[in-house]
Amino acid sequence: MRTEEVLAATATGLWRWDNGAGTVTLDAEAARLLELPAEHSVFRESEVRSRFHPVDWNEIYGVVNLAVAEGTLAEARVRIVDERGRVLRTVRSRSRPLRTEAGSESDYVLVGTLQEVAEPQPGTTGAHTPITGDWRRSREAFLLDAGRALAEARSTTEVLRVAYSLSMPGFSPDGLAVFGVDGERLTIVGHHGHNMGDEGPFSDMPLETDYPAAEVVRNGRAVYLPTPEDYRDRYPATWPLARRFGRRSWAFLPLIVAGRTMGTWMAGFRHPVSFSPDERSVLTTVARMLAQALARAGAAETERELSLGLQRSMMPSLGPDIPGMTVAARYVPTGGGLQVGGDWYDMIPLPNGRIALVIGDVQGHDVRAAGLMGQLRIALRAYASEGHPPDAVLSRASRFLSGLTAAYDGEQPDARFATCLYAEADPETGTLDIARAGHPDPVVMTGDGTAVIRRTEGGLPLGIEADADYPATRITLEAGETIMLCTDGLIETGGHDLATGWVRLRPILERHTGDLEKLADELVQAVHGPASHHTTGPLADRREDDIAVLLLRREASTTHPATPRRTALTIAQAEPERIAAARSLLREMLHDWADAEQVDSAVLMVSEMATNVLVHTDGDALMVAQATGEHGTRRLRVEVSDGSDELPHKRRPGEMASSGRGLVLMEVLAHAWGVDPRGSGKSIWFELYESAEPSEPQGARAEPQEP
């Protein structure tokens, strides 16, 4: 008897579904079951598909894809409908997918049988159908939740914890393990539901071992073991290792990413699991999501390790202690990418016994910015170690960066620039010679806790012009004073500009207790922490720019009282705009003065004094301001000196006169004032007393005589 006759006698049809060609070959019985002409023929895929109930078609499509992935049988129940959508019968399909010799990986041929299934009579209990609406909805909800949870996991440990906490619909493992591959050996990536040390026998196993996880790695196909007997019969060598855990069923599924098997996921059950097609479908889907999550977490951990390594290699240590001085620094990269950028700081011992402090910011937050930063930092170290003064160091660095970015023009035409501040500090005298290339000015905190932006000379950012000049400014750091150097990320992060960012930072600087490490942490926290939501400006907590901070304090003497608040500024003939800087500097110095009108008076008098020097002499003006005493009873003394020997004299200016008001204003507004001749030049000064009323005279005025 022929096979065809046996199949026809049992109402069983044969079919061959060619997915690549889009055709289905049916024998006469299979065609009859599908309500097609009952003859052996080849049909279009769309003709056959139209005979399946739409819901069942979606289900059988998933079952077939699962069988293709696992290389197993595809089995499902399918309802057959007519042209009007009425259900005519239910058939059972059993088939095996076979890969085609030519074609893409998604092409296969499905070969199998179709057999009619008798439906239960009304009033009787129907046979169990592996596919039900409730189970399907439960499965879809579970997979959506699992996908979301695994997508949010950011580390391998967190991925494993999420996988262990998943509650699968109808069956949940009580233990899981993830195996990885290291060369030709099987390793344990992580596990849950086991005791410490249980992973020992499995942690370094050769791939040729007769163990399910090793077999899955070798051939890329899942292994299901519904009973302990199945495990013992198929893997007798390693059954004793698994028997002690007391489980009843096991599933070993491949973890595949980009077509490569990167490991095995083992799910163990203390209750029997038959691993129906639907259960295998759930496990396979979870394994795919788990593999993707582990790959993402591994890449992120590698990226973080690379970032930390780059940071450690590019960010120097602060080196040896400086006698009489304390240094603290912080570097905080942006929140994304490789966690490295163009900001940096450095401390360089110089041949003359001094210390160079450097802080800078290369344009951009990408890998190229980090690379340029590393090269520029090395160049600055080399120029500084040769003994060049600050202005020469920055000039050479600008020439170096200009040539370096020009070399990239063939590949990356966007040339980069960098801002930088270079300060050469003398620990013995407290002097700092500062050269600045487009960088924010430093901030000085006086001994009484006042924070003032210290205006310094500056030039263009490095790399803009190959032969740029960078004039140096000398300031003296008195005992107990602290200077802060920072990049613009500390000031402008969170939607602030230079003005509002300074308002945000000033209270932090003025209330610090002397611990520079704590102050550095508080400055960063003010920008990135909750405090950033309660200050001036668009209130946002974003890490859109790198931050570098460098703090230097000259230690106060225990035998001398704290130094007075003091500031100085040179106003050159060629830079009359620095008069505005002098006004701003004085106003910042007196920000906590008790009488705001006295502050306005002091600013007005300084402006008049400095303007008179620039108009009536050929030299530069030097402003020195000093506030002494306790808060509320302080005395302010401001001197403006120049190199001219000609003494000023009082004049009664006419109504339309543009000069002659300076001494008259001082006579009206100051509590004391005078003009002191010196060996070369003169000094005009005035004093204001915080405890006195604006109109209250205090002491005698030293009025100059007409020459």
C-alpha positions in Angstrom: 0.0 0.0 0.0 1.3 3.4 -0.9 1.9 6.2 1.6 -0.5 8.4 -0.3 -3.3 5.8 0.1 -2.6 5.5 3.9 -2.7 9.3 4.4 -5.9 9.6 2.3 -7.6 6.8 4.4 -6.8 8.7 7.6 -8.0 12.1 6.1 -4.5 13.4 6.3 -3.2 15.8 3.7 0.4 16.8 2.7 1.6 20.4 2.1 4.8 22.1 1.1 5.1 25.8 1.8 7.9 27.6 0.1 8.3 30.9 1.9 10.9 32.3 -0.5 8.9 31.6 -3.6 5.5 32.5 -2.0 3.9 29.2 -3.2 2.1 26.3 -1.4 2.0 22.8 -2.9 -1.0 20.7 -1.7 -2.1 17.2 -2.4 -5.8 16.6 -3.0 -6.7 15.9 0.7 -4.9 19.0 1.9 -6.6 21.1 -0.7 -10.0 19.7 0.3 -9.4 20.5 4.0 -8.5 24.1 3.0 -11.7 24.4 0.9 -9.7 24.6 -2.3 -10.1 22.5 -5.5 -9.5 18.9 -4.3 -6.6 18.1 -6.6 -2.8 18.0 -6.3 -1.8 21.5 -7.3 0.4 24.5 -6.6 -1.3 27.6 -5.1 -0.3 31.1 -4.3 0.5 31.9 -0.7 -2.3 34.5 -0.6 -4.9 31.9 -1.7 -4.0 29.5 1.1 -3.7 32.3 3.7 -7.2 33.5 2.9 -8.6 30.2 4.2 -7.1 30.6 7.7 -8.9 32.4 10.5 -7.0 35.8 10.9 -6.3 35.2 14.6 -5.0 31.7 14.0 -2.8 32.9 11.1 -1.0 35.3 13.5 -0.5 32.5 16.0 0.7 29.9 13.5 3.1 32.5 12.0 4.7 32.9 15.4 4.9 29.2 16.0 6.6 28.6 12.7 9.1 31.3 13.3 9.9 29.7 16.7 10.3 26.3 15.0 12.6 27.9 12.4 14.8 29.4 15.2 14.9 26.2 17.2 14.9 23.7 14.4 11.9 21.8 15.9 8.4 20.8 14.8 5.8 23.5 14.3 2.4 22.3 15.7 -0.8 24.3 15.9 -4.6 24.2 15.5 -6.0 26.3 12.7 -9.6 27.2 11.9 -10.6 27.0 8.2 -13.1 29.7 7.0 -15.0 30.2 3.7 -15.3 33.3 1.6 -17.7 34.9 4.0 -15.6 34.2 7.1 -17.6 31.3 8.5 -15.7 28.6 10.4 -16.0 25.3 8.5 -13.6 23.1 10.4 -10.5 23.0 12.5 -7.3 21.3 11.3 -4.2 20.3 13.0 -0.9 21.2 11.4 2.3 19.4 12.1 5.3 20.5 10.0 9.1 21.0 10.0 10.8 24.1 8.5 13.8 23.4 6.4 16.3 26.0 5.3 16.7 26.5 1.5 20.1 26.0 0.0 20.0 29.4 -1.7 18.3 32.6 -0.6 18.3 34.7 2.5 18.3 33.5 6.1 14.6 34.3 6.4 13.7 31.9 3.5 12.5 28.3 4.4 10.4 25.5 3.2 7.6 24.1 5.5 6.9 20.5 4.9 4.2 18.7 6.9 0.7 17.3 7.3 -2.9 18.7 7.8 -5.5 16.6 9.6 -9.1 17.5 10.6 -9.8 17.7 14.3 -13.2 16.8 15.6 -14.9 19.6 17.5 -16.6 18.8 20.9 -20.3 18.4 21.0 -22.4 21.2 22.7 -22.5 20.6 26.4 -19.2 18.7 26.5 -15.8 19.8 27.7 -13.6 20.7 24.9 -10.1 19.5 24.6 -7.3 21.8 25.8 -6.2 24.2 23.1 -2.7 25.6 23.7 -3.8 28.9 22.3 -6.5 30.8 24.2 -7.4 34.5 24.3 -6.8 34.9 28.0 -3.4 33.2 27.8 -2.5 35.3 24.8 -3.4 38.5 26.5 -1.5 37.5 29.6 1.6 36.6 27.5 1.5 39.9 25.6 1.2 41.9 28.8 4.1 40.0 30.3 6.3 40.4 27.3 5.6 44.2 27.2 6.5 44.5 30.8 9.6 42.4 30.5 10.8 44.4 27.5 10.4 47.6 29.3 12.1 46.4 32.4 15.1 44.9 30.5 15.4 48.0 28.4 15.8 50.2 31.5 18.5 48.0 33.1 21.8 49.7 32.9 24.3 47.1 34.2 24.8 43.3 33.9 23.9 42.9 37.5 20.7 44.8 37.1 19.8 42.9 33.9 20.1 39.6 35.8 18.1 40.9 38.7 15.3 42.0 36.3 15.3 38.7 34.5 15.0 36.8 37.8 12.1 38.9 39.0 10.0 38.3 35.8 6.8 36.4 36.6 6.1 34.4 33.4 2.4 33.6 32.7 1.6 30.2 34.1 5.2 29.1 34.7 8.1 31.0 36.4 11.6 29.7 37.0 12.9 29.6 40.5 16.5 30.0 39.4 18.4 31.2 36.4 22.0 31.5 35.2 23.7 33.3 32.3 26.7 31.6 30.8 29.2 33.4 28.7 32.0 32.3 26.4 35.7 33.1 27.0 37.7 31.5 24.2 37.0 27.8 24.3 35.6 27.8 27.8 32.1 28.3 29.3 32.0 31.0 32.1 29.3 32.2 34.5 28.2 35.8 33.9 25.8 35.8 36.8 23.1 33.8 38.5 20.1 34.1 40.8 18.2 31.7 43.0 21.4 29.8 44.0 23.7 29.9 47.0 27.1 31.4 47.1 29.6 29.0 45.6 27.1 26.9 43.7 28.5 28.2 40.4 31.9 26.7 41.1 31.7 23.5 38.9 30.2 25.5 36.0 32.4 28.6 36.1 35.3 27.4 33.9 34.0 24.5 31.7 35.4 23.5 28.3 32.9 24.0 25.5 33.2 20.3 24.4 31.8 19.2 27.8 28.6 17.2 27.6 26.5 19.9 29.3 23.3 21.6 27.9 24.7 25.1 28.1 27.8 24.2 26.3 25.8 22.4 23.6 23.6 25.4 23.1 26.7 27.6 22.6 28.2 25.1 20.1 25.1 24.7 17.8 23.0 27.8 18.7 19.8 25.8 19.4 17.7 25.7 22.5 17.6 22.6 24.7 14.4 21.7 26.6 14.5 19.1 29.4 10.9 18.6 30.7 11.8 15.9 33.3 14.8 14.8 35.3 14.8 11.6 33.3 15.3 13.6 30.1 18.3 15.3 31.6 19.8 12.1 32.9 19.4 10.3 29.6 20.8 13.1 27.4 23.6 14.3 29.7 24.6 11.5 32.0 28.1 13.0 32.6 26.8 16.3 34.1 23.5 15.1 35.6 25.1 14.7 39.1 25.9 18.4 39.0 22.3 19.4 38.3 20.6 16.8 40.5 21.6 18.4 43.8 19.5 21.5 43.0 16.2 19.5 43.1 14.6 20.9 40.0 12.1 19.1 37.7 12.5 21.0 34.4 15.1 23.0 32.6 15.3 25.2 29.6 18.7 26.3 28.0 18.3 29.0 25.4 20.9 30.7 23.2 21.7 34.3 23.7 22.1 35.6 20.2 23.1 39.1 19.2 23.8 40.0 15.6 23.7 36.4 14.5 26.4 35.4 17.0 25.7 33.2 20.0 27.3 35.1 22.9 26.1 32.7 25.7 23.3 30.6 27.2 20.4 31.4 29.4 19.4 28.6 31.8 15.9 28.7 33.4 15.3 26.0 36.1 11.9 25.0 37.4 10.9 23.2 40.6 7.6 22.2 39.0 7.2 20.2 35.8 7.0 22.2 32.6 6.0 20.5 29.4 7.5 23.3 27.2 4.5 23.6 24.8 5.0 25.7 21.7 3.5 28.7 23.5 5.8 28.3 26.5 8.8 27.9 24.3 7.8 31.0 22.4 7.7 33.0 25.6 11.1 31.7 26.7 12.6 32.4 23.3 11.3 35.9 23.2 12.6 36.6 26.7 16.0 35.1 25.8 16.2 37.4 22.8 15.4 40.5 24.9 17.8 39.3 27.6 20.6 38.9 25.0 20.0 42.4 23.7 19.9 43.9 27.3 23.1 42.1 28.3 24.8 43.3 25.1 23.8 46.9 25.8 24.8 46.6 29.5 28.2 45.1 28.5 28.8 47.9 26.0 27.8 50.5 28.5 30.1 49.0 31.2 33.0 48.8 28.7 32.3 52.4 27.7 32.3 53.5 31.4 35.5 51.7 32.0 37.1 53.3 28.9 35.9 56.7 30.1 37.3 56.2 33.6 40.6 55.0 32.1 40.7 58.1 29.8 39.9 60.4 32.7 42.6 58.8 34.9 45.2 59.1 32.1 44.2 62.7 31.1 43.5 64.2 34.5 46.7 64.5 36.5 47.1 64.2 40.2 47.7 67.5 42.0 51.3 66.3 42.8 53.3 67.2 45.9 52.1 69.6 48.6 52.9 73.3 48.1 54.5 74.8 51.3 52.1 77.3 52.7 49.4 76.6 50.2 46.5 74.2 49.8 45.1 73.0 46.4 41.8 71.2 45.5 40.4 70.3 42.1 37.4 68.6 40.5 36.5 67.4 37.0 33.0 66.5 36.1 32.3 65.3 32.5 29.0 65.6 30.7 26.3 63.0 31.3 26.5 61.3 27.9 29.0 59.8 25.5 32.3 58.6 26.6 32.2 60.8 29.8 35.3 62.7 28.6 35.5 66.1 27.0 37.7 69.1 26.4 38.0 70.5 29.9 41.2 70.0 32.0 43.3 71.3 34.8 46.9 70.8 35.7 49.5 71.7 38.3 53.1 71.9 37.1 56.3 72.3 39.2 58.5 74.8 37.6 62.4 75.0 37.5 62.5 78.2 39.5 60.7 76.6 42.5 57.3 78.1 41.6 54.1 76.3 40.7 52.1 76.7 37.5 48.3 76.2 37.7 46.5 75.6 34.4 42.9 75.3 33.6 41.4 75.1 30.1 38.5 74.1 27.8 38.9 72.8 24.3 35.8 73.4 22.1 33.4 70.4 22.0 32.5 67.4 24.1 33.5 64.6 21.8 36.4 62.3 21.4 38.3 64.7 19.2 38.0 67.4 21.9 39.4 65.0 24.4 42.3 64.1 22.1 43.2 67.7 21.4 42.9 68.4 25.1 45.5 65.7 25.9 47.9 67.0 23.3 47.5 70.6 24.3 48.0 69.8 28.0 51.3 68.0 27.2 52.4 70.9 25.1 51.7 73.4 27.9 53.6 71.2 30.3 56.6 71.1 28.0 56.6 74.9 27.5 56.2 75.6 31.2 59.0 73.1 32.1 61.3 75.0 29.8 61.0 78.1 32.1 59.0 80.4 29.8 56.9 83.1 31.5 53.1 82.8 31.4 52.6 85.1 28.3 55.2 83.1 26.3 53.7 79.8 27.4 50.2 80.7 26.1 51.7 82.2 22.9 53.5 79.0 22.1 50.4 76.9 23.0 48.3 79.0 20.6 50.7 78.5 17.8 50.8 74.7 18.6 47.0 74.3 18.6 46.7 76.4 15.4 49.0 74.1 13.6 47.5 71.0 15.1 43.9 71.7 14.0 45.1 72.8 10.6 46.6 69.3 10.2 43.0 67.9 10.5 41.6 69.9 7.6 41.8 67.0 5.2 39.6 64.9 7.4 37.7 67.2 9.7 37.6 70.8 8.4 36.1 72.2 11.6 39.1 73.8 13.4 38.9 73.9 17.2 40.0 76.5 19.6 40.6 76.4 23.4 40.3 78.8 26.3 42.9 78.7 28.9 44.1 80.4 32.1 47.8 80.0 33.1 48.9 81.2 36.6 52.5 81.0 37.9 52.4 81.1 41.7 55.2 82.0 44.1 54.5 80.1 47.4 56.8 82.4 49.4 55.3 85.8 48.4 51.8 84.7 47.4 52.1 86.5 44.0 50.4 85.0 40.9 51.3 86.0 37.4 48.3 85.3 35.3 47.9 85.0 31.5 44.4 84.4 30.1 43.3 83.2 26.7 39.6 83.9 26.4 38.9 82.1 29.7 36.7 83.3 32.6 38.4 85.6 35.1 39.5 84.1 38.4 37.6 84.7 41.6 39.4 85.7 44.8 37.9 85.0 48.3 39.4 87.4 50.8 40.2 86.5 54.4 36.8 87.8 55.6 34.9 85.6 53.2 34.2 88.1 50.4 34.3 86.7 46.9 35.3 89.1 44.1 35.9 88.5 40.4 39.5 89.5 39.8 39.7 91.3 36.4 42.9 90.2 34.5 44.4 91.0 31.2 43.5 88.6 28.4 43.9 87.6 24.8 42.1 85.6 22.1 41.4 81.9 22.7 44.2 79.5 21.8 44.3 78.4 18.2 42.5 81.5 16.8 45.7 83.3 15.8 49.1 81.6 15.6 50.9 84.8 16.8 48.5 86.1 19.5 49.8 88.1 22.5 48.7 87.3 26.1 49.6 90.1 28.5 50.2 89.0 32.1 48.6 90.4 35.3 50.2 90.1 38.7 48.0 89.7 41.7 49.0 89.0 45.3 47.2 86.4 47.3 47.3 87.5 50.9 47.4 85.1 53.8 44.0 83.4 54.2 42.8 84.2 50.7 41.6 81.7 48.1 41.6 81.9 44.4 39.2 79.9 42.2 39.9 79.0 38.6 37.0 77.3 36.7 35.7 76.6 33.2 32.5 78.1 31.9 30.6 74.9 32.6 30.6 75.7 36.3 29.1 79.1 35.6 26.7 78.7 32.7 25.3 75.1 33.2 21.6 75.0 33.7 20.6 77.9 31.4 22.6 80.6 33.2 24.9 83.2 31.7 28.1 84.6 33.2 26.1 87.1 35.3 23.4 84.9 36.8 25.8 82.0 37.1 28.1 84.1 39.3 25.0 85.1 41.4 24.4 81.3 41.9 28.0 80.5 43.0 28.8 83.6 45.1 26.9 82.5 48.3 28.7 79.1 48.1 32.1 80.7 48.0 31.4 83.3 50.7 30.1 80.8 53.3 32.9 78.2 52.9 34.7 77.3 56.2 38.2 76.8 54.8 37.9 73.2 53.7 38.8 73.3 50.0 37.7 69.8 49.3 34.3 70.4 50.8 34.1 73.7 48.9 34.9 72.0 45.6 32.1 69.5 46.2 29.6 72.2 47.1 30.4 74.1 44.0 29.7 71.1 41.8 26.5 70.3 43.8 25.2 73.8 43.4 25.3 73.2 39.6 24.2 69.6 39.3 22.3 69.0 42.5 18.9 70.0 43.9 20.3 73.5 44.8 20.5 74.3 41.1 16.7 74.5 41.1 16.5 77.4 43.6 18.7 80.1 42.1 18.6 82.8 39.5 18.1 81.9 35.9 16.2 79.2 34.0 16.1 76.5 36.6 17.3 73.3 35.1 19.5 70.5 36.3 21.4 69.5 33.1 24.9 68.2 32.4 25.3 69.9 29.1 28.9 71.0 29.6 32.1 69.7 31.3 33.2 71.3 34.6 36.7 71.8 35.8 37.5 73.6 39.1 40.8 74.5 40.6 41.1 76.1 44.1 44.3 77.5 45.6 44.5 78.9 49.2 47.4 80.7 50.8 47.3 79.6 54.4 46.7 82.2 57.1 49.2 82.9 59.8 48.1 81.9 63.3 50.0 84.8 64.8 48.5 87.6 62.7 44.9 88.8 62.3 43.1 88.2 59.1 44.2 90.6 56.3 41.9 93.4 55.2 39.8 93.2 52.1 42.0 94.6 49.3 41.9 94.9 45.5 44.0 96.7 42.8 43.6 97.4 39.1 45.8 99.1 36.5 44.0 101.4 34.0 46.1 102.0 30.9 45.9 105.0 28.6 45.1 102.7 25.7 42.3 101.0 27.6 39.8 103.5 28.9 37.2 100.8 29.0 38.9 99.5 32.1 37.4 102.3 34.1 34.1 100.3 33.9 36.0 97.3 35.2 37.3 99.4 38.1 33.7 100.5 38.9 32.6 96.8 38.8 35.5 95.6 40.9 34.8 98.2 43.6 31.1 97.5 43.6 31.8 93.7 44.0 34.2 94.4 46.8 31.6 96.5 48.7 28.6 94.2 47.9 27.9 93.8 51.7 28.5 97.4 52.7 25.8 98.6 55.0 24.9 101.8 53.1 24.2 101.4 49.4 24.4 105.2 48.8 28.0 105.1 50.1 28.8 102.4 47.5 27.3 104.5 44.7 29.4 107.5 46.0 32.6 105.5 46.0 32.0 104.2 42.5 31.3 107.7 41.2 34.5 109.1 42.8 36.7 106.3 41.5 35.3 106.9 38.0 36.0 110.6 38.2 39.5 110.1 39.6 40.5 107.5 37.0 39.1 109.6 34.2 41.0 112.7 35.3 44.3 110.7 35.2 43.6 109.5 31.6 42.6 112.9 30.4 45.1 115.2 32.1 48.3 113.0 32.2 50.2 110.9 29.8 50.6 107.8 32.1 48.5 105.0 33.4 46.3 105.0 36.5 46.6 102.5 39.4 43.6 102.0 41.6 44.1 100.4 45.0 41.1 99.9 47.3 41.2 98.5 50.9 38.5 97.9 53.5 39.5 97.3 57.1 37.7 96.7 60.4 34.7 94.7 61.5 31.5 94.5 59.5 29.4 97.6 60.3 32.3 99.7 61.4 34.6 99.3 58.4 36.7 102.0 56.8 37.2 102.1 53.0 40.3 103.8 51.5 40.6 104.1 47.8 43.8 105.5 46.1 44.3 106.3 42.4 47.9 107.1 41.6 49.7 108.1 38.5 53.2 109.2 37.4 52.5 112.9 36.9 54.0 115.5 39.4 51.3 118.0 38.6 48.9 118.3 41.5 45.2 118.9 40.9 43.4 121.9 42.2 39.8 122.8 42.9 37.8 124.7 40.4 34.2 125.8 40.2 33.0 124.2 37.0 30.5 126.1 34.9 27.1 124.7 34.2 28.1 123.3 30.9 31.7 122.3 31.8 32.8 118.8 31.2 35.6 118.8 33.9 36.5 120.3 37.2 34.0 118.2 39.2 36.3 115.5 40.7 37.6 117.3 43.8 34.2 119.0 44.3 32.5 115.6 44.4 35.1 114.2 46.8 34.6 117.2 49.1 30.9 116.6 49.2 30.8 112.8 49.3 33.9 111.6 51.1 34.5 111.6 54.8 38.1 112.3 54.2 40.2 112.9 51.1 43.5 114.3 49.9 46.4 114.3 47.5 49.8 112.9 48.5 52.8 113.9 46.4 55.3 111.0 45.9 58.9 110.7 44.7 57.6 110.2 41.2 54.0 111.1 40.7 51.1 111.6 43.2 48.2 109.7 44.8 44.6 111.0 45.1 42.7 109.2 47.9 39.4 109.3 49.7 37.9 107.4 52.7 34.4 106.3 53.6 33.3 105.1 57.0 30.6 102.4 57.2 29.3 103.5 60.6 28.8 107.2 59.7 25.8 108.8 58.1 26.4 110.0 54.6 26.3 113.7 55.6 28.2 113.2 58.9 31.8 114.7 58.7 34.5 112.4 59.9 37.9 113.9 60.6 39.8 116.5 58.5 40.1 116.7 54.8 43.5 117.3 53.3 42.8 119.8 50.6 45.6 120.4 48.1 46.8 123.9 47.3 46.8 125.4 43.9 50.1 124.9 42.2 
